[in-house]
Amino acid sequence: MNKYECLFIINPDAASERFAAVTATIAKDVERFGGTIEKTEEIGQKVLCYPIAHCNEGFYYQINFAMPPAAVSDFKRRCVLNADVLRYLIQVTEK
């Protein structure tokens, strides 16, 4: 299993109303694809450099996890399908 770091920009409306549900969905997706969560961090709300989906601000949420490399593409697909996630970036931290 490789170790990954993923940074999410979550819609601020979702972050204020249903943030726990959005983060729980992300955690379930990691576990669904055979991963284990090592660390999570709520960075907070920040102003974006340019609007994304008519949002000028976004809530930043970081998660560190271990997952088999073959399952990462399926996890990425789930991130794209999540309407509350404006953007995400997955980076390998350790192989």
MODELLER restraints for C-alpha pairs under 7 A, 6 or more apart:
rsr = mdl.restraints
at = mdl.atoms
rsr.add(forms.Gaussian(group=physical.xy_distance, feature=features.Distance(at['CA:1:A'], at['CA:66:A']), mean=6.02, stdev=0.5))
rsr.add(forms.Gaussian(group=physical.xy_distance, feature=features.Distance(at['CA:1:A'], at['CA:67:A']), mean=5.23, stdev=0.5))
rsr.add(forms.Gaussian(group=physical.xy_distance, feature=features.Distance(at['CA:1:A'], at['CA:68:A']), mean=4.51, stdev=0.5))
rsr.add(forms.Gaussian(group=physical.xy_distance, feature=features.Distance(at['CA:1:A'], at['CA:69:A']), mean=6.66, stdev=0.5))
rsr.add(forms.Gaussian(group=physical.xy_distance, feature=features.Distance(at['CA:2:A'], at['CA:66:A']), mean=5.52, stdev=0.5))
rsr.add(forms.Gaussian(group=physical.xy_distance, feature=features.Distance(at['CA:2:A'], at['CA:67:A']), mean=5.72, stdev=0.5))
rsr.add(forms.Gaussian(group=physical.xy_distance, feature=features.Distance(at['CA:2:A'], at['CA:68:A']), mean=6.11, stdev=0.5))
rsr.add(forms.Gaussian(group=physical.xy_distance, feature=features.Distance(at['CA:2:A'], at['CA:69:A']), mean=6.39, stdev=0.5))
rsr.add(forms.Gaussian(group=physical.xy_distance, feature=features.Distance(at['CA:2:A'], at['CA:94:A']), mean=5.94, stdev=0.5))
rsr.add(forms.Gaussian(group=physical.xy_distance, feature=features.Distance(at['CA:2:A'], at['CA:95:A']), mean=4.64, stdev=0.5))
rsr.add(forms.Gaussian(group=physical.xy_distance, feature=features.Distance(at['CA:3:A'], at['CA:65:A']), mean=5.75, stdev=0.5))
rsr.add(forms.Gaussian(group=physical.xy_distance, feature=features.Distance(at['CA:3:A'], at['CA:66:A']), mean=4.24, stdev=0.5))
rsr.add(forms.Gaussian(group=physical.xy_distance, feature=features.Distance(at['CA:3:A'], at['CA:67:A']), mean=6.50, stdev=0.5))
rsr.add(forms.Gaussian(group=physical.xy_distance, feature=features.Distance(at['CA:3:A'], at['CA:92:A']), mean=6.06, stdev=0.5))
rsr.add(forms.Gaussian(group=physical.xy_distance, feature=features.Distance(at['CA:3:A'], at['CA:93:A']), mean=5.56, stdev=0.5))
rsr.add(forms.Gaussian(group=physical.xy_distance, feature=features.Distance(at['CA:3:A'], at['CA:94:A']), mean=5.04, stdev=0.5))
rsr.add(forms.Gaussian(group=physical.xy_distance, feature=features.Distance(at['CA:3:A'], at['CA:95:A']), mean=6.34, stdev=0.5))
rsr.add(forms.Gaussian(group=physical.xy_distance, feature=features.Distance(at['CA:4:A'], at['CA:64:A']), mean=5.74, stdev=0.5))
rsr.add(forms.Gaussian(group=physical.xy_distance, feature=features.Distance(at['CA:4:A'], at['CA:65:A']), mean=5.39, stdev=0.5))
rsr.add(forms.Gaussian(group=physical.xy_distance, feature=features.Distance(at['CA:4:A'], at['CA:66:A']), mean=5.97, stdev=0.5))
rsr.add(forms.Gaussian(group=physical.xy_distance, feature=features.Distance(at['CA:4:A'], at['CA:90:A']), mean=6.67, stdev=0.5))
rsr.add(forms.Gaussian(group=physical.xy_distance, feature=features.Distance(at['CA:4:A'], at['CA:91:A']), mean=5.57, stdev=0.5))
rsr.add(forms.Gaussian(group=physical.xy_distance, feature=features.Distance(at['CA:4:A'], at['CA:92:A']), mean=4.48, stdev=0.5))
rsr.add(forms.Gaussian(group=physical.xy_distance, feature=features.Distance(at['CA:4:A'], at['CA:93:A']), mean=5.23, stdev=0.5))
rsr.add(forms.Gaussian(group=physical.xy_distance, feature=features.Distance(at['CA:5:A'], at['CA:63:A']), mean=5.89, stdev=0.5))
rsr.add(forms.Gaussian(group=physical.xy_distance, feature=features.Distance(at['CA:5:A'], at['CA:64:A']), mean=4.46, stdev=0.5))
rsr.add(forms.Gaussian(group=physical.xy_distance, feature=features.Distance(at['CA:5:A'], at['CA:65:A']), mean=6.48, stdev=0.5))
rsr.add(forms.Gaussian(group=physical.xy_distance, feature=features.Distance(at['CA:5:A'], at['CA:90:A']), mean=5.78, stdev=0.5))
rsr.add(forms.Gaussian(group=physical.xy_distance, feature=features.Distance(at['CA:5:A'], at['CA:91:A']), mean=5.26, stdev=0.5))
rsr.add(forms.Gaussian(group=physical.xy_distance, feature=features.Distance(at['CA:5:A'], at['CA:92:A']), mean=6.38, stdev=0.5))
rsr.add(forms.Gaussian(group=physical.xy_distance, feature=features.Distance(at['CA:5:A'], at['CA:93:A']), mean=6.42, stdev=0.5))
rsr.add(forms.Gaussian(group=physical.xy_distance, feature=features.Distance(at['CA:6:A'], at['CA:62:A']), mean=5.70, stdev=0.5))
rsr.add(forms.Gaussian(group=physical.xy_distance, feature=features.Distance(at['CA:6:A'], at['CA:63:A']), mean=5.34, stdev=0.5))
rsr.add(forms.Gaussian(group=physical.xy_distance, feature=features.Distance(at['CA:6:A'], at['CA:64:A']), mean=6.34, stdev=0.5))
rsr.add(forms.Gaussian(group=physical.xy_distance, feature=features.Distance(at['CA:6:A'], at['CA:88:A']), mean=6.81, stdev=0.5))
rsr.add(forms.Gaussian(group=physical.xy_distance, feature=features.Distance(at['CA:6:A'], at['CA:89:A']), mean=5.45, stdev=0.5))
rsr.add(forms.Gaussian(group=physical.xy_distance, feature=features.Distance(at['CA:6:A'], at['CA:90:A']), mean=4.33, stdev=0.5))
rsr.add(forms.Gaussian(group=physical.xy_distance, feature=features.Distance(at['CA:6:A'], at['CA:91:A']), mean=6.25, stdev=0.5))
rsr.add(forms.Gaussian(group=physical.xy_distance, feature=features.Distance(at['CA:7:A'], at['CA:60:A']), mean=6.95, stdev=0.5))
rsr.add(forms.Gaussian(group=physical.xy_distance, feature=features.Distance(at['CA:7:A'], at['CA:61:A']), mean=5.84, stdev=0.5))
rsr.add(forms.Gaussian(group=physical.xy_distance, feature=features.Distance(at['CA:7:A'], at['CA:62:A']), mean=4.44, stdev=0.5))
rsr.add(forms.Gaussian(group=physical.xy_distance, feature=features.Distance(at['CA:7:A'], at['CA:63:A']), mean=6.55, stdev=0.5))
rsr.add(forms.Gaussian(group=physical.xy_distance, feature=features.Distance(at['CA:7:A'], at['CA:88:A']), mean=5.52, stdev=0.5))
rsr.add(forms.Gaussian(group=physical.xy_distance, feature=features.Distance(at['CA:7:A'], at['CA:89:A']), mean=5.32, stdev=0.5))
rsr.add(forms.Gaussian(group=physical.xy_distance, feature=features.Distance(at['CA:7:A'], at['CA:90:A']), mean=6.68, stdev=0.5))
rsr.add(forms.Gaussian(group=physical.xy_distance, feature=features.Distance(at['CA:8:A'], at['CA:60:A']), mean=5.71, stdev=0.5))
rsr.add(forms.Gaussian(group=physical.xy_distance, feature=features.Distance(at['CA:8:A'], at['CA:61:A']), mean=5.15, stdev=0.5))
rsr.add(forms.Gaussian(group=physical.xy_distance, feature=features.Distance(at['CA:8:A'], at['CA:62:A']), mean=6.18, stdev=0.5))
rsr.add(forms.Gaussian(group=physical.xy_distance, feature=features.Distance(at['CA:8:A'], at['CA:85:A']), mean=6.68, stdev=0.5))
rsr.add(forms.Gaussian(group=physical.xy_distance, feature=features.Distance(at['CA:8:A'], at['CA:87:A']), mean=5.89, stdev=0.5))
rsr.add(forms.Gaussian(group=physical.xy_distance, feature=features.Distance(at['CA:8:A'], at['CA:88:A']), mean=4.37, stdev=0.5))
rsr.add(forms.Gaussian(group=physical.xy_distance, feature=features.Distance(at['CA:8:A'], at['CA:89:A']), mean=6.69, stdev=0.5))
rsr.add(forms.Gaussian(group=physical.xy_distance, feature=features.Distance(at['CA:9:A'], at['CA:58:A']), mean=5.58, stdev=0.5))
rsr.add(forms.Gaussian(group=physical.xy_distance, feature=features.Distance(at['CA:9:A'], at['CA:59:A']), mean=5.46, stdev=0.5))
rsr.add(forms.Gaussian(group=physical.xy_distance, feature=features.Distance(at['CA:9:A'], at['CA:60:A']), mean=4.77, stdev=0.5))
rsr.add(forms.Gaussian(group=physical.xy_distance, feature=features.Distance(at['CA:9:A'], at['CA:61:A']), mean=6.51, stdev=0.5))
rsr.add(forms.Gaussian(group=physical.xy_distance, feature=features.Distance(at['CA:9:A'], at['CA:85:A']), mean=5.99, stdev=0.5))
rsr.add(forms.Gaussian(group=physical.xy_distance, feature=features.Distance(at['CA:9:A'], at['CA:86:A']), mean=5.45, stdev=0.5))
rsr.add(forms.Gaussian(group=physical.xy_distance, feature=features.Distance(at['CA:9:A'], at['CA:87:A']), mean=5.15, stdev=0.5))
rsr.add(forms.Gaussian(group=physical.xy_distance, feature=features.Distance(at['CA:9:A'], at['CA:88:A']), mean=6.18, stdev=0.5))
rsr.add(forms.Gaussian(group=physical.xy_distance, feature=features.Distance(at['CA:10:A'], at['CA:58:A']), mean=5.63, stdev=0.5))
rsr.add(forms.Gaussian(group=physical.xy_distance, feature=features.Distance(at['CA:10:A'], at['CA:59:A']), mean=5.00, stdev=0.5))
rsr.add(forms.Gaussian(group=physical.xy_distance, feature=features.Distance(at['CA:10:A'], at['CA:60:A']), mean=6.35, stdev=0.5))
rsr.add(forms.Gaussian(group=physical.xy_distance, feature=features.Distance(at['CA:10:A'], at['CA:84:A']), mean=5.73, stdev=0.5))
rsr.add(forms.Gaussian(group=physical.xy_distance, feature=features.Distance(at['CA:10:A'], at['CA:85:A']), mean=4.58, stdev=0.5))
rsr.add(forms.Gaussian(group=physical.xy_distance, feature=features.Distance(at['CA:10:A'], at['CA:86:A']), mean=5.49, stdev=0.5))
rsr.add(forms.Gaussian(group=physical.xy_distance, feature=features.Distance(at['CA:11:A'], at['CA:58:A']), mean=5.52, stdev=0.5))
rsr.add(forms.Gaussian(group=physical.xy_distance, feature=features.Distance(at['CA:11:A'], at['CA:59:A']), mean=6.49, stdev=0.5))
rsr.add(forms.Gaussian(group=physical.xy_distance, feature=features.Distance(at['CA:11:A'], at['CA:84:A']), mean=5.34, stdev=0.5))
rsr.add(forms.Gaussian(group=physical.xy_distance, feature=features.Distance(at['CA:11:A'], at['CA:85:A']), mean=6.15, stdev=0.5))
rsr.add(forms.Gaussian(group=physical.xy_distance, feature=features.Distance(at['CA:11:A'], at['CA:86:A']), mean=6.00, stdev=0.5))
rsr.add(forms.Gaussian(group=physical.xy_distance, feature=features.Distance(at['CA:12:A'], at['CA:57:A']), mean=6.53, stdev=0.5))
rsr.add(forms.Gaussian(group=physical.xy_distance, feature=features.Distance(at['CA:12:A'], at['CA:58:A']), mean=5.16, stdev=0.5))
rsr.add(forms.Gaussian(group=physical.xy_distance, feature=features.Distance(at['CA:12:A'], at['CA:59:A']), mean=5.64, stdev=0.5))
rsr.add(forms.Gaussian(group=physical.xy_distance, feature=features.Distance(at['CA:14:A'], at['CA:84:A']), mean=6.19, stdev=0.5))
rsr.add(forms.Gaussian(group=physical.xy_distance, feature=features.Distance(at['CA:15:A'], at['CA:59:A']), mean=6.42, stdev=0.5))
rsr.add(forms.Gaussian(group=physical.xy_distance, feature=features.Distance(at['CA:29:A'], at['CA:75:A']), mean=6.64, stdev=0.5))
rsr.add(forms.Gaussian(group=physical.xy_distance, feature=features.Distance(at['CA:30:A'], at['CA:36:A']), mean=6.73, stdev=0.5))
rsr.add(forms.Gaussian(group=physical.xy_distance, feature=features.Distance(at['CA:30:A'], at['CA:75:A']), mean=6.89, stdev=0.5))
rsr.add(forms.Gaussian(group=physical.xy_distance, feature=features.Distance(at['CA:33:A'], at['CA:71:A']), mean=5.81, stdev=0.5))
rsr.add(forms.Gaussian(group=physical.xy_distance, feature=features.Distance(at['CA:34:A'], at['CA:67:A']), mean=6.12, stdev=0.5))
rsr.add(forms.Gaussian(group=physical.xy_distance, feature=features.Distance(at['CA:34:A'], at['CA:68:A']), mean=6.94, stdev=0.5))
rsr.add(forms.Gaussian(group=physical.xy_distance, feature=features.Distance(at['CA:35:A'], at['CA:65:A']), mean=6.63, stdev=0.5))
rsr.add(forms.Gaussian(group=physical.xy_distance, feature=features.Distance(at['CA:35:A'], at['CA:66:A']), mean=5.31, stdev=0.5))
rsr.add(forms.Gaussian(group=physical.xy_distance, feature=features.Distance(at['CA:35:A'], at['CA:67:A']), mean=4.12, stdev=0.5))
rsr.add(forms.Gaussian(group=physical.xy_distance, feature=features.Distance(at['CA:35:A'], at['CA:68:A']), mean=6.94, stdev=0.5))
rsr.add(forms.Gaussian(group=physical.xy_distance, feature=features.Distance(at['CA:36:A'], at['CA:65:A']), mean=5.53, stdev=0.5))
rsr.add(forms.Gaussian(group=physical.xy_distance, feature=features.Distance(at['CA:36:A'], at['CA:66:A']), mean=5.32, stdev=0.5))
rsr.add(forms.Gaussian(group=physical.xy_distance, feature=features.Distance(at['CA:36:A'], at['CA:67:A']), mean=6.64, stdev=0.5))
rsr.add(forms.Gaussian(group=physical.xy_distance, feature=features.Distance(at['CA:37:A'], at['CA:64:A']), mean=6.18, stdev=0.5))
rsr.add(forms.Gaussian(group=physical.xy_distance, feature=features.Distance(at['CA:37:A'], at['CA:65:A']), mean=4.33, stdev=0.5))
rsr.add(forms.Gaussian(group=physical.xy_distance, feature=features.Distance(at['CA:37:A'], at['CA:66:A']), mean=6.57, stdev=0.5))
rsr.add(forms.Gaussian(group=physical.xy_distance, feature=features.Distance(at['CA:38:A'], at['CA:64:A']), mean=5.45, stdev=0.5))
rsr.add(forms.Gaussian(group=physical.xy_distance, feature=features.Distance(at['CA:38:A'], at['CA:65:A']), mean=5.11, stdev=0.5))
rsr.add(forms.Gaussian(group=physical.xy_distance, feature=features.Distance(at['CA:39:A'], at['CA:63:A']), mean=5.80, stdev=0.5))
rsr.add(forms.Gaussian(group=physical.xy_distance, feature=features.Distance(at['CA:39:A'], at['CA:64:A']), mean=5.04, stdev=0.5))
rsr.add(forms.Gaussian(group=physical.xy_distance, feature=features.Distance(at['CA:39:A'], at['CA:65:A']), mean=6.97, stdev=0.5))
rsr.add(forms.Gaussian(group=physical.xy_distance, feature=features.Distance(at['CA:40:A'], at['CA:62:A']), mean=5.73, stdev=0.5))
rsr.add(forms.Gaussian(group=physical.xy_distance, feature=features.Distance(at['CA:40:A'], at['CA:63:A']), mean=4.38, stdev=0.5))
rsr.add(forms.Gaussian(group=physical.xy_distance, feature=features.Distance(at['CA:40:A'], at['CA:64:A']), mean=6.27, stdev=0.5))
rsr.add(forms.Gaussian(group=physical.xy_distance, feature=features.Distance(at['CA:41:A'], at['CA:61:A']), mean=5.98, stdev=0.5))
rsr.add(forms.Gaussian(group=physical.xy_distance, feature=features.Distance(at['CA:41:A'], at['CA:62:A']), mean=5.13, stdev=0.5))
rsr.add(forms.Gaussian(group=physical.xy_distance, feature=features.Distance(at['CA:41:A'], at['CA:63:A']), mean=6.37, stdev=0.5))
rsr.add(forms.Gaussian(group=physical.xy_distance, feature=features.Distance(at['CA:42:A'], at['CA:60:A']), mean=6.49, stdev=0.5))
rsr.add(forms.Gaussian(group=physical.xy_distance, feature=features.Distance(at['CA:42:A'], at['CA:61:A']), mean=4.74, stdev=0.5))
rsr.add(forms.Gaussian(group=physical.xy_distance, feature=features.Distance(at['CA:42:A'], at['CA:62:A']), mean=6.42, stdev=0.5))
rsr.add(forms.Gaussian(group=physical.xy_distance, feature=features.Distance(at['CA:43:A'], at['CA:60:A']), mean=5.24, stdev=0.5))
rsr.add(forms.Gaussian(group=physical.xy_distance, feature=features.Distance(at['CA:43:A'], at['CA:61:A']), mean=5.63, stdev=0.5))
rsr.add(forms.Gaussian(group=physical.xy_distance, feature=features.Distance(at['CA:44:A'], at['CA:59:A']), mean=5.35, stdev=0.5))
rsr.add(forms.Gaussian(group=physical.xy_distance, feature=features.Distance(at['CA:44:A'], at['CA:60:A']), mean=5.37, stdev=0.5))
rsr.add(forms.Gaussian(group=physical.xy_distance, feature=features.Distance(at['CA:45:A'], at['CA:57:A']), mean=6.78, stdev=0.5))
rsr.add(forms.Gaussian(group=physical.xy_distance, feature=features.Distance(at['CA:45:A'], at['CA:58:A']), mean=5.52, stdev=0.5))
rsr.add(forms.Gaussian(group=physical.xy_distance, feature=features.Distance(at['CA:45:A'], at['CA:59:A']), mean=4.11, stdev=0.5))
rsr.add(forms.Gaussian(group=physical.xy_distance, feature=features.Distance(at['CA:45:A'], at['CA:60:A']), mean=6.09, stdev=0.5))
rsr.add(forms.Gaussian(group=physical.xy_distance, feature=features.Distance(at['CA:46:A'], at['CA:57:A']), mean=5.62, stdev=0.5))
rsr.add(forms.Gaussian(group=physical.xy_distance, feature=features.Distance(at['CA:46:A'], at['CA:58:A']), mean=5.68, stdev=0.5))
rsr.add(forms.Gaussian(group=physical.xy_distance, feature=features.Distance(at['CA:46:A'], at['CA:59:A']), mean=6.33, stdev=0.5))
rsr.add(forms.Gaussian(group=physical.xy_distance, feature=features.Distance(at['CA:47:A'], at['CA:56:A']), mean=6.08, stdev=0.5))
rsr.add(forms.Gaussian(group=physical.xy_distance, feature=features.Distance(at['CA:47:A'], at['CA:57:A']), mean=4.34, stdev=0.5))
rsr.add(forms.Gaussian(group=physical.xy_distance, feature=features.Distance(at['CA:47:A'], at['CA:58:A']), mean=6.50, stdev=0.5))
rsr.add(forms.Gaussian(group=physical.xy_distance, feature=features.Distance(at['CA:48:A'], at['CA:56:A']), mean=5.56, stdev=0.5))
rsr.add(forms.Gaussian(group=physical.xy_distance, feature=features.Distance(at['CA:48:A'], at['CA:57:A']), mean=5.19, stdev=0.5))
rsr.add(forms.Gaussian(group=physical.xy_distance, feature=features.Distance(at['CA:48:A'], at['CA:58:A']), mean=6.59, stdev=0.5))
rsr.add(forms.Gaussian(group=physical.xy_distance, feature=features.Distance(at['CA:50:A'], at['CA:56:A']), mean=6.74, stdev=0.5))
rsr.add(forms.Gaussian(group=physical.xy_distance, feature=features.Distance(at['CA:52:A'], at['CA:86:A']), mean=6.81, stdev=0.5))
rsr.add(forms.Gaussian(group=physical.xy_distance, feature=features.Distance(at['CA:79:A'], at['CA:85:A']), mean=6.84, stdev=0.5))
